[in-house]
Amino acid sequence: MKFNSIVTKLWIIISVLTLLVMGISGAIQTSFIEKIYYHQQSQQLVAIGKKIINLTQIADNPELLDSKLDTISNIIDGNIMIIDKKNIVQSCEGWGKSAKDLLMDANNPHHSPLTEKDMEKLFQGEMVIHKGRNDYFDTDVLSVAVPVDDTESRIGAVIIHAPLNPLAGQLATLKIITVYTGVGGIVLATILSLLFSKRISQPLLDMSKTALAMASGDFSRRVTVKSNDEISLLANSLNTLSAQLQEKLAQLERLDRTRREFVTNLSHEMKTPLSIIQAFTEALQDNLAVDENEKKQYLNNISEEVQRLRRLVTEVLDLKKMEEGYDDFEKEYVDLRVIAESLQSKFCTLVEEKGIDLSFKIDKRIPLVFCNKDRIKQVLINLIDNALRHTPGGGQVLVTISTKANNVLIEVRDTGEGIPKDDLPMIWERFYKVDKSRTRVTGGTGLGLAIVKRIVEAHGGCIEVQSKPGEGTVFTIIIPCDK
């Protein structure tokens, strides 16, 4: 066991505290026991003194009285004396000086059974209880003097002396028992404190190992704590941190992978149109076009590929500006029905080619929306184009615009291939593609949905998606009406 370990420190602290508490409580307990014990003994002597007073009042035979006093003195192993109101000893039984000696020494202050001050209190009618050294008996005694209240009685007081040696022996026995009990309690507490210290510190050691594992890149370890205290809270926090770091690391790895894939895709996307442009340009330079119609077709192909490159560059720049906060939209009140009608004609050629049913369902009560017209149109174009590209022939794409509370709801629903559940959280990331094997006909750059999300959020709205593979996808946009 290491001295600087938390187990040792806790064990030492608990043991020292236990020792202090047991020591202080033992001392206090011993003091109280001693006081209570002497109080009980003195009260017993007081009761005996009162009984003796009663005996003196009813006993006519002095010899019989002395016999009873002798019996009582033997029981208490002490000395009983009766003095009159002139401080003259009338009777004395038990150990100590004889009655004759007491009578002879009655006027000697050094041989008085009580101190002069105690005698004054006694003859003033006060009960006297005194513990300590008594020069009269030359030993430590517990002295009790009970005055006689009857003014007509010839008896002044009954004084009882009990030696402290037997009492001290009994108290010593109690103290020894208390000490042994305390030592046993300390030993037991020390053993238990060691066990509890190990139990308390074990989760901390586990957390330390987990933290070291996290530092080395292993976020799979967890700490198990069955208690419900601060240590458990710390362990749960560490587990949560480890889980979050593991998730974030996985996300970063996925994002890094998608970025690498994007670079590859972007290179391919740019390489292909550039190759086409180069091929048709060289064909025109070499006069390979047989007639004007073929030459015009070559030029149209070059123009389409240039537009494709232009669109790709525009999307990258738009996303960069929105992410950096440089795109400050100019907003105005816009009628979404007008935008929807313009889109019907825009996609009519693609719809006819693929045999897809594209329909719009617009609520007539749609209010004007405070937004950037071109950006909202860009959002709808991206979502509709995305739905058409991923919906097979004979499928349906439905665009619904309605109101709910103070919001406008735009819903684009398709019956296409759908999005796997694991890919749903990632579709808003830039450069991300659900289908990594898309062709130039159906493929995109992976920037469309990232741009859509940022445009919607810039208008104070939000966008949600629901999808099941093989059943289709629903994108829902919520935009406040009066923003």
For each residue, the residues with C-beta under 8 A, 3 or more apart:
1: 5 7 8
2: 5 7 8
3: 8
4: 8 9
5: 1 2 8 9 201
6: 9 10 197 201 204
7: 1 2 10 11 194 197 198 201
8: 1 2 3 4 5 11 12 197
9: 4 5 6 12 13
10: 6 7 13 14 193 196 197 200 201
11: 7 8 14 15 190 193 194 197
12: 8 9 15 16
13: 9 10 16 17
14: 10 11 17 18 189 190 193 196 197
15: 11 12 18 19 186 189 190 193
16: 12 13 19 20
17: 13 14 20 21
18: 14 15 21 22 185 186 189 190 193
19: 15 16 22 23 186
20: 16 17 23 24
21: 17 18 24 25
22: 18 19 25 26 182 185 186 189
23: 19 20 26 27 182
24: 20 21 27 28
25: 21 22 28 29 182
26: 22 23 29 30 178 179 182
27: 23 24 30 31
28: 24 25 31 32
29: 25 26 32 33 178
30: 26 27 33 34 174 175 178
31: 27 28 34 35
32: 28 29 35 36
33: 29 30 36 37 171 174 175 178
34: 30 31 37 38 171
35: 31 32 38 39
36: 32 33 39 40
37: 33 34 40 41 167 170 171 174
38: 34 35 41 42 131 142 167
39: 35 36 42 43
40: 36 37 43 44
41: 37 38 44 45 142 162 167
42: 38 39 45 46 129 131 142 144
43: 39 40 46 47
44: 40 41 47 48
45: 41 42 48 49 76 78 142 144 160 162
46: 42 43 49 50 127 129 144 146
47: 43 44 50 51
48: 44 45 51 52 72 76 160
49: 45 46 52 53 144 145 146 158 159 160
50: 46 47 53 54 146
51: 47 48 54 55
52: 48 49 55 56 69 72 80 82 146 158 160
53: 49 50 56 57 146 148 155 158
54: 50 51 57 58
55: 51 52 58 59 65 68
56: 52 53 59 65 82 153 155 158
57: 53 54 150 153 155
58: 54 55
59: 55 56 62 64 65 68
60:
61: 64 65
62: 59 65 66 91
63: 66 67
64: 59 61 67 68
65: 55 56 59 61 62 68 69 91
66: 62 63 69 70 91 93
67: 63 64 70 71
68: 55 59 64 65 71 72
69: 52 65 66 72 73 80 82 91 93 94
70: 66 67 73 74 93 94
71: 67 68 74 75
72: 48 52 68 69 75 76 80 93
73: 69 70 76 77 78 79 80 93 94 95
74: 70 71 77 94
75: 71 72
76: 45 48 72 73 80 94 160 162
77: 73 74 94 95 162 163 166
78: 45 73 94 95 141 160 161 162 163
79: 73 92 93 94 95 96 137 160 161
80: 52 69 72 73 76 91 92 93 94 158 159 160 161
81: 89 91 92 93 102 113 158 159 161
82: 52 56 69 89 90 91 92 155 157 158 159
83: 87 88 89 90 155 156 157 159
84: 87 88 90 154 155 156
85: 123 154 155 156
86: 156
87: 83 84 106 112 119 123 156
88: 83 84 103 106
89: 81 82 83 92 99 102 103 106
90: 82 83 84 155
91: 62 65 66 69 80 81 82 99
92: 79 80 81 82 89 96 97 98 99 102
93: 66 69 70 72 73 79 80 81 99
94: 69 70 73 74 76 77 78 79 80 161
95: 73 77 78 79 137 163
96: 79 92 136 137 161
97: 92 101 102 105 111 136 137
98: 92 101 102
99: 89 91 92 93 102 103
100: 103 104
101: 97 98 104 105
102: 81 89 92 97 98 99 105 106 113
103: 88 89 99 100 106
104: 100 101
105: 97 101 102 108 111
106: 87 88 89 102 103 111
107:
108: 105 111 112
109: 112 116
110: 135
111: 97 105 106 108 135 136
112: 87 108 109 115 116 119 136
113: 81 102 134 136 143 159 161
114: 118 119 122 128 130 143 145 159
115: 112 118 119 130
116: 109 112 119 120
117: 120 121
118: 114 115 121 122 128 130 143 145
119: 87 112 114 115 116 122 123
120: 116 117 123 124
121: 117 118 124 126 128
122: 114 118 119 126 127 128 145 147 156 157
123: 85 87 119 120 147 156 157
124: 120 121
125: 147 149
126: 121 122 147
127: 46 122 144 145 146 147
128: 114 118 121 122 143 144 145
129: 42 46 142 143 144 145
130: 114 115 118 142 143 144
131: 38 42 140 141 142 143 164
132: 140 141
133: 139 140
134: 113 137 138 139 140 141 143 161
135: 110 111 138
136: 96 97 111 112 113
137: 79 95 96 97 134 141 161
138: 134 135
139: 133 134 163 164 165
140: 131 132 133 134 163 164 165 168
141: 78 131 132 134 137 161 162 163 164
142: 38 41 42 45 129 130 131 161 162 163 164 167
143: 113 114 118 128 129 130 131 134 159 160 161
144: 42 45 46 49 127 128 129 130 159 160 162
145: 49 114 118 122 127 128 129 157 158 159 160
146: 46 49 50 52 53 127 157 158 159 160
147: 122 123 125 126 127 156 157
148: 53 153 155 156 157 158
149: 125
150: 57 153
151:
152:
153: 56 57 148 150
154: 84 85
155: 53 56 57 82 83 84 85 90 148 158
156: 83 84 85 86 87 122 123 147 148
157: 82 83 122 123 145 146 147 148
158: 49 52 53 56 80 81 82 145 146 148 155
159: 49 80 81 82 83 113 114 143 144 145 146
160: 45 48 49 52 76 78 79 80 143 144 145 146
161: 78 79 80 81 94 96 113 134 137 141 142 143
162: 41 45 76 77 78 141 142 144 167
163: 77 78 95 139 140 141 142 166 167
164: 131 139 140 141 142 167 168
165: 139 140 168 169
166: 77 163 169 170
167: 37 38 41 142 162 163 164 170 171
168: 140 164 165 171 172
169: 165 166 172 173
170: 37 166 167 173 174
171: 33 34 37 167 168 174 175
172: 168 169 175 176
173: 169 170 176 177
174: 30 33 37 170 171 177 178
175: 30 33 171 172 178 179
176: 172 173 179 180
177: 173 174 180 181
178: 26 29 30 33 174 175 181 182
179: 26 175 176 182 183
180: 176 177 183 184
181: 177 178 184 185
182: 22 23 25 26 178 179 185 186
183: 179 180 186 187
184: 180 181 187 188
185: 18 22 181 182 188 189
186: 15 18 19 22 182 183 189 190
187: 183 184 190 191
188: 184 185 191 192
189: 14 15 18 22 185 186 192 193
190: 11 14 15 18 186 187 193 194
191: 187 188 194 195
192: 188 189 195 196
193: 10 11 14 15 18 189 190 196 197
194: 7 11 190 191 197 198
195: 191 192 198 199
196: 10 14 192 193 199 200
197: 6 7 8 10 11 14 193 194 200 201
198: 7 194 195 201 202
199: 195 196 202
200: 10 196 197 203 204 231
201: 5 6 7 10 197 198 204 205
202: 198 199 205 206
203: 200 206 207 223 225 227 231 232 235
204: 6 200 201 207 208 231
205: 201 202 208 209
206: 202 203 209 210 223 224 235
207: 203 204 210 211 223 234 235 238
208: 204 205 211 212
209: 205 206 212 213 221
210: 206 207 213 214 221 222 223 238 242
211: 207 208 214 215 238
212: 208 209 215 216
213: 209 210 216 218 219 221
214: 210 211 217 218 219 221 241 242 245
215: 211 212
216: 212 213
217: 214
218: 213 214 221
219: 213 214 242 243 245 246 249
220: 242 246
221: 209 210 213 214 218 242
222: 210 239 242
223: 203 206 207 210 235 238 239
224: 206 235
225: 203 231 232 235 236
226: 232
227: 203 231 232
228: 232
229: 232 233
230: 233 234
231: 200 203 204 225 227 234 235
232: 203 225 226 227 228 229 235 236
233: 229 230 236 237
234: 207 230 231 237 238
235: 203 206 207 223 224 225 231 232 238 239
236: 225 232 233 239 240
237: 233 234 240 241
238: 207 210 211 223 234 235 241 242
239: 222 223 235 236 242 243
240: 236 237 243 244
241: 214 237 238 244 245
242: 210 214 219 220 221 222 238 239 245 246
243: 219 239 240 246 247
244: 240 241 247 248
245: 214 219 241 242 248 249
246: 219 220 242 243 249 250
247: 243 244 250 251
248: 244 245 251 252
249: 219 245 246 252 253
250: 246 247 253 254
251: 247 248 254 255
252: 248 249 255 256
253: 249 250 256 257
254: 250 251 257 258 426
255: 251 252 258 259 429
256: 252 253 259 260
257: 253 254 260 261
258: 254 255 261 262 426 429 431 432 433 446
259: 255 256 262 263 431
260: 256 257 263 264
261: 257 258 264 265 431 433 436
262: 258 259 265 266 430 431 445 446
263: 259 260 266 267
264: 260 261 267 268
265: 261 262 268 269 431 433 443 445 446
266: 262 263 269 270 312 445
267: 263 264 270 271
268: 264 265 271 272
269: 265 266 272 273 308 312 440 443 445
270: 266 267 273 274 309 312
271: 267 268 274 275
272: 268 269 275 276 440
273: 269 270 276 277 305 306 308 309
274: 270 271 277 278 305 309
275: 271 272 278 279
276: 272 273 279 280 301 302 305
277: 273 274 280 281 302 305 306
278: 274 275 281 282
279: 275 276 282 283
280: 276 277 283 284 298 299 301 302
281: 277 278 284 285 302
282: 278 279 285 286
283: 279 280 286 288 289 298
284: 280 281 287 288 289 295 298 299
285: 281 282
286: 282 283
287: 284
288: 283 284
289: 283 284 292 294 295 298
290: 294
291: 294 295
292: 289 295 296
293: 296 297
294: 289 290 291 297 298
295: 284 289 291 292 298 299
296: 292 293 299 300
297: 293 294 300 301
298: 280 283 284 289 294 295 301 302
299: 280 284 295 296 302 303
300: 296 297 303 304
301: 276 280 297 298 304 305
302: 276 277 280 281 298 299 305 306
303: 299 300 306 307
304: 300 301 307 308
305: 273 274 276 277 301 302 308 309
306: 273 277 302 303 309 310
307: 303 304 310 311
308: 269 273 304 305 311 312
309: 270 273 274 305 306 312 313
310: 306 307 313 314
311: 307 308 314 315
312: 266 269 270 308 309 315 316 445
313: 309 310 316 317
314: 310 311 317 318
315: 311 312 318 319 445 447 448 451
316: 312 313 319 320 445 447
317: 313 314 320 321
318: 314 315 321 322 327 451
319: 315 316 322 323 430 447 450 451 454
320: 316 317 323 324
321: 317 318 324 326 327
322: 318 319 325 326 327 451 454 455 458
323: 319 320 454
324: 320 321
325: 322
326: 321 322
327: 318 321 322 458
328:
329: 371 372 375 458 459
330: 372
331: 370 371 372 459
332: 370 371 372 373
333: 368 369 370
334: 338 339 368 369 370 371 373 376
335: 338 339 366 368
336: 339 340 362 366 369 376 401 408 410
337: 340 341 362 366 401
338: 334 335 341 342
339: 334 335 336 342 343 373 376 377 380
340: 336 337 343 344 360 362 380 399 401
341: 337 338 344 345 360
342: 338 339 345 346 377
343: 339 340 346 347 360 377 380 381 384 399
344: 340 341 347 348 358 360
345: 341 342 348
346: 342 343 381
347: 343 344 350 351 358 384 385 388
348: 344 345 351 352
349: 352 353
350: 347 353 354 356 388
351: 347 348 354 355 356 357 358 388
352: 348 349 355
353: 349 350
354: 350 351 388 391 392 393
355: 351 352 393 394
356: 350 351 388 391 393 394 395 396 397
357: 351 395 396 397
358: 344 347 351 384 388 396 397 399
359: 396 397 398 399
360: 340 341 343 344 398 399 400 401
361: 398 399 400 401
362: 336 337 340 366 400 401
363: 366 401 402 403
364:
365: 403
366: 335 336 337 362 363 401 402 403 408
367: 403 408 481
368: 333 334 335 481
369: 333 334 336 376 408 479 481
370: 331 332 333 334 481 482 483
371: 329 331 332 334 375 376 459 479 483
372: 329 330 331 332 375 376 459
373: 332 334 339 376 377
374: 377 378
375: 329 371 372 378 379 455 458 459
376: 334 336 339 369 371 372 373 379 380 455 459 479
377: 339 342 343 373 374 380 381
378: 374 375 381 382 451 452 455
379: 375 376 382 383 452 455 456 477
380: 339 340 343 376 377 383 384 399 410 412
381: 343 346 377 378 384 385
382: 378 379 385 386 448 449 451 452
383: 379 380 386 387 412 452 475
384: 343 347 358 380 381 387 388 397 399 412
385: 347 381 382 388 389 448
386: 382 383 389 390 444 448 449
387: 383 384 390 391 397 412 413 414 416 473 475
388: 347 350 351 354 356 358 384 385 391 397 414
389: 385 386 442 444
390: 386 387 414 416 417 442 473
391: 354 356 387 388 395 396 397 414 415 416 417 472
392: 354 395 416 417
393: 354 355 356
394: 355 356
395: 356 357 391 392 414 415 416 472
396: 356 357 358 359 391 414 415
397: 356 357 358 359 384 387 388 391 412 413 414 415
398: 359 360 361 411 412 413 414
399: 340 343 358 359 360 361 380 384 410 411 412 413
400: 360 361 362 409 410 411 413
401: 336 337 340 360 361 362 363 366 408 409 410 411
402: 363 366 408 409 411
403: 363 365 366 367 407 408 409 481
404: 407 409 478
405:
406: 480 481 482
407: 403 404 461 478 479 480 481
408: 336 366 367 369 401 402 403 478 479 480 481
409: 400 401 402 403 404 476 477 478
410: 336 380 399 400 401 476 477 479
411: 398 399 400 401 402 474 475 476 477
412: 380 383 384 387 397 398 399 474 475
413: 387 397 398 399 400 472 473 474 475
414: 387 388 390 391 395 396 397 398 472 473 474
415: 391 395 396 397 471 472
416: 387 390 391 392 395 472 473
417: 390 391 392 469 470
418: 467 468 469 470 471 472 473
419: 423 424 427 434 465 467 469 473
420: 423 424 434 469
421: 424
422: 425
423: 419 420 426 427 432 434
424: 419 420 421 427 465 467
425: 422 428
426: 254 258 423 429 432
427: 419 423 424 432 434 449 465
428: 425 432 449 450 453
429: 255 258 426 432 450
430: 262 319 446 447 450
431: 258 259 261 262 265 445 446 447 450
432: 258 423 426 427 428 429 446 449 450
433: 258 261 265 436 438 443 444 446
434: 419 420 423 427
435: 438 442 443
436: 261 433
437:
438: 433 435 442 443 444
439: 442 443
440: 269 272 443
441:
442: 389 390 435 438 439
443: 265 269 433 435 438 439 440
444: 386 389 433 438 447 448
445: 262 265 266 269 312 315 316 431 448
446: 258 262 265 430 431 432 433 450
447: 315 316 319 430 431 444 450 451
448: 315 382 385 386 444 445 451 452
449: 382 386 427 428 432 452 453
450: 319 428 429 430 431 432 446 447 453 454
451: 315 318 319 322 378 382 447 448 454 455
452: 378 379 382 383 448 449 455 456 463
453: 428 449 450 456 457 463
454: 319 322 323 450 451 457 458
455: 322 375 376 378 379 451 452 458 459
456: 379 452 453 459 461 462 463 477 479
457: 453 454 460 461 462 463
458: 322 327 329 375 454 455
459: 329 331 371 372 375 376 455 456 479 480 483
460: 457 479 480 483
461: 407 456 457 477 478 479 480
462: 456 457 477 478
463: 452 453 456 457 475 476 477 478
464: 475 476 478
465: 419 424 427 473 474 475 476
466: 473 474 476
467: 418 419 424 471 472 473 474
468: 418 471 472
469: 417 418 419 420
470: 417 418
471: 415 418 467 468
472: 391 395 413 414 415 416 418 467 468
473: 387 390 413 414 416 418 419 465 466 467
474: 411 412 413 414 465 466 467
475: 383 387 411 412 413 463 464 465
476: 409 410 411 463 464 465 466
477: 379 409 410 411 456 461 462 463
478: 404 407 408 409 461 462 463 464
479: 369 371 376 407 408 410 456 459 460 461 483
480: 406 407 408 459 460 461 483
481: 367 368 369 370 403 406 407 408
482: 370 406
483: 370 371 459 460 479 480
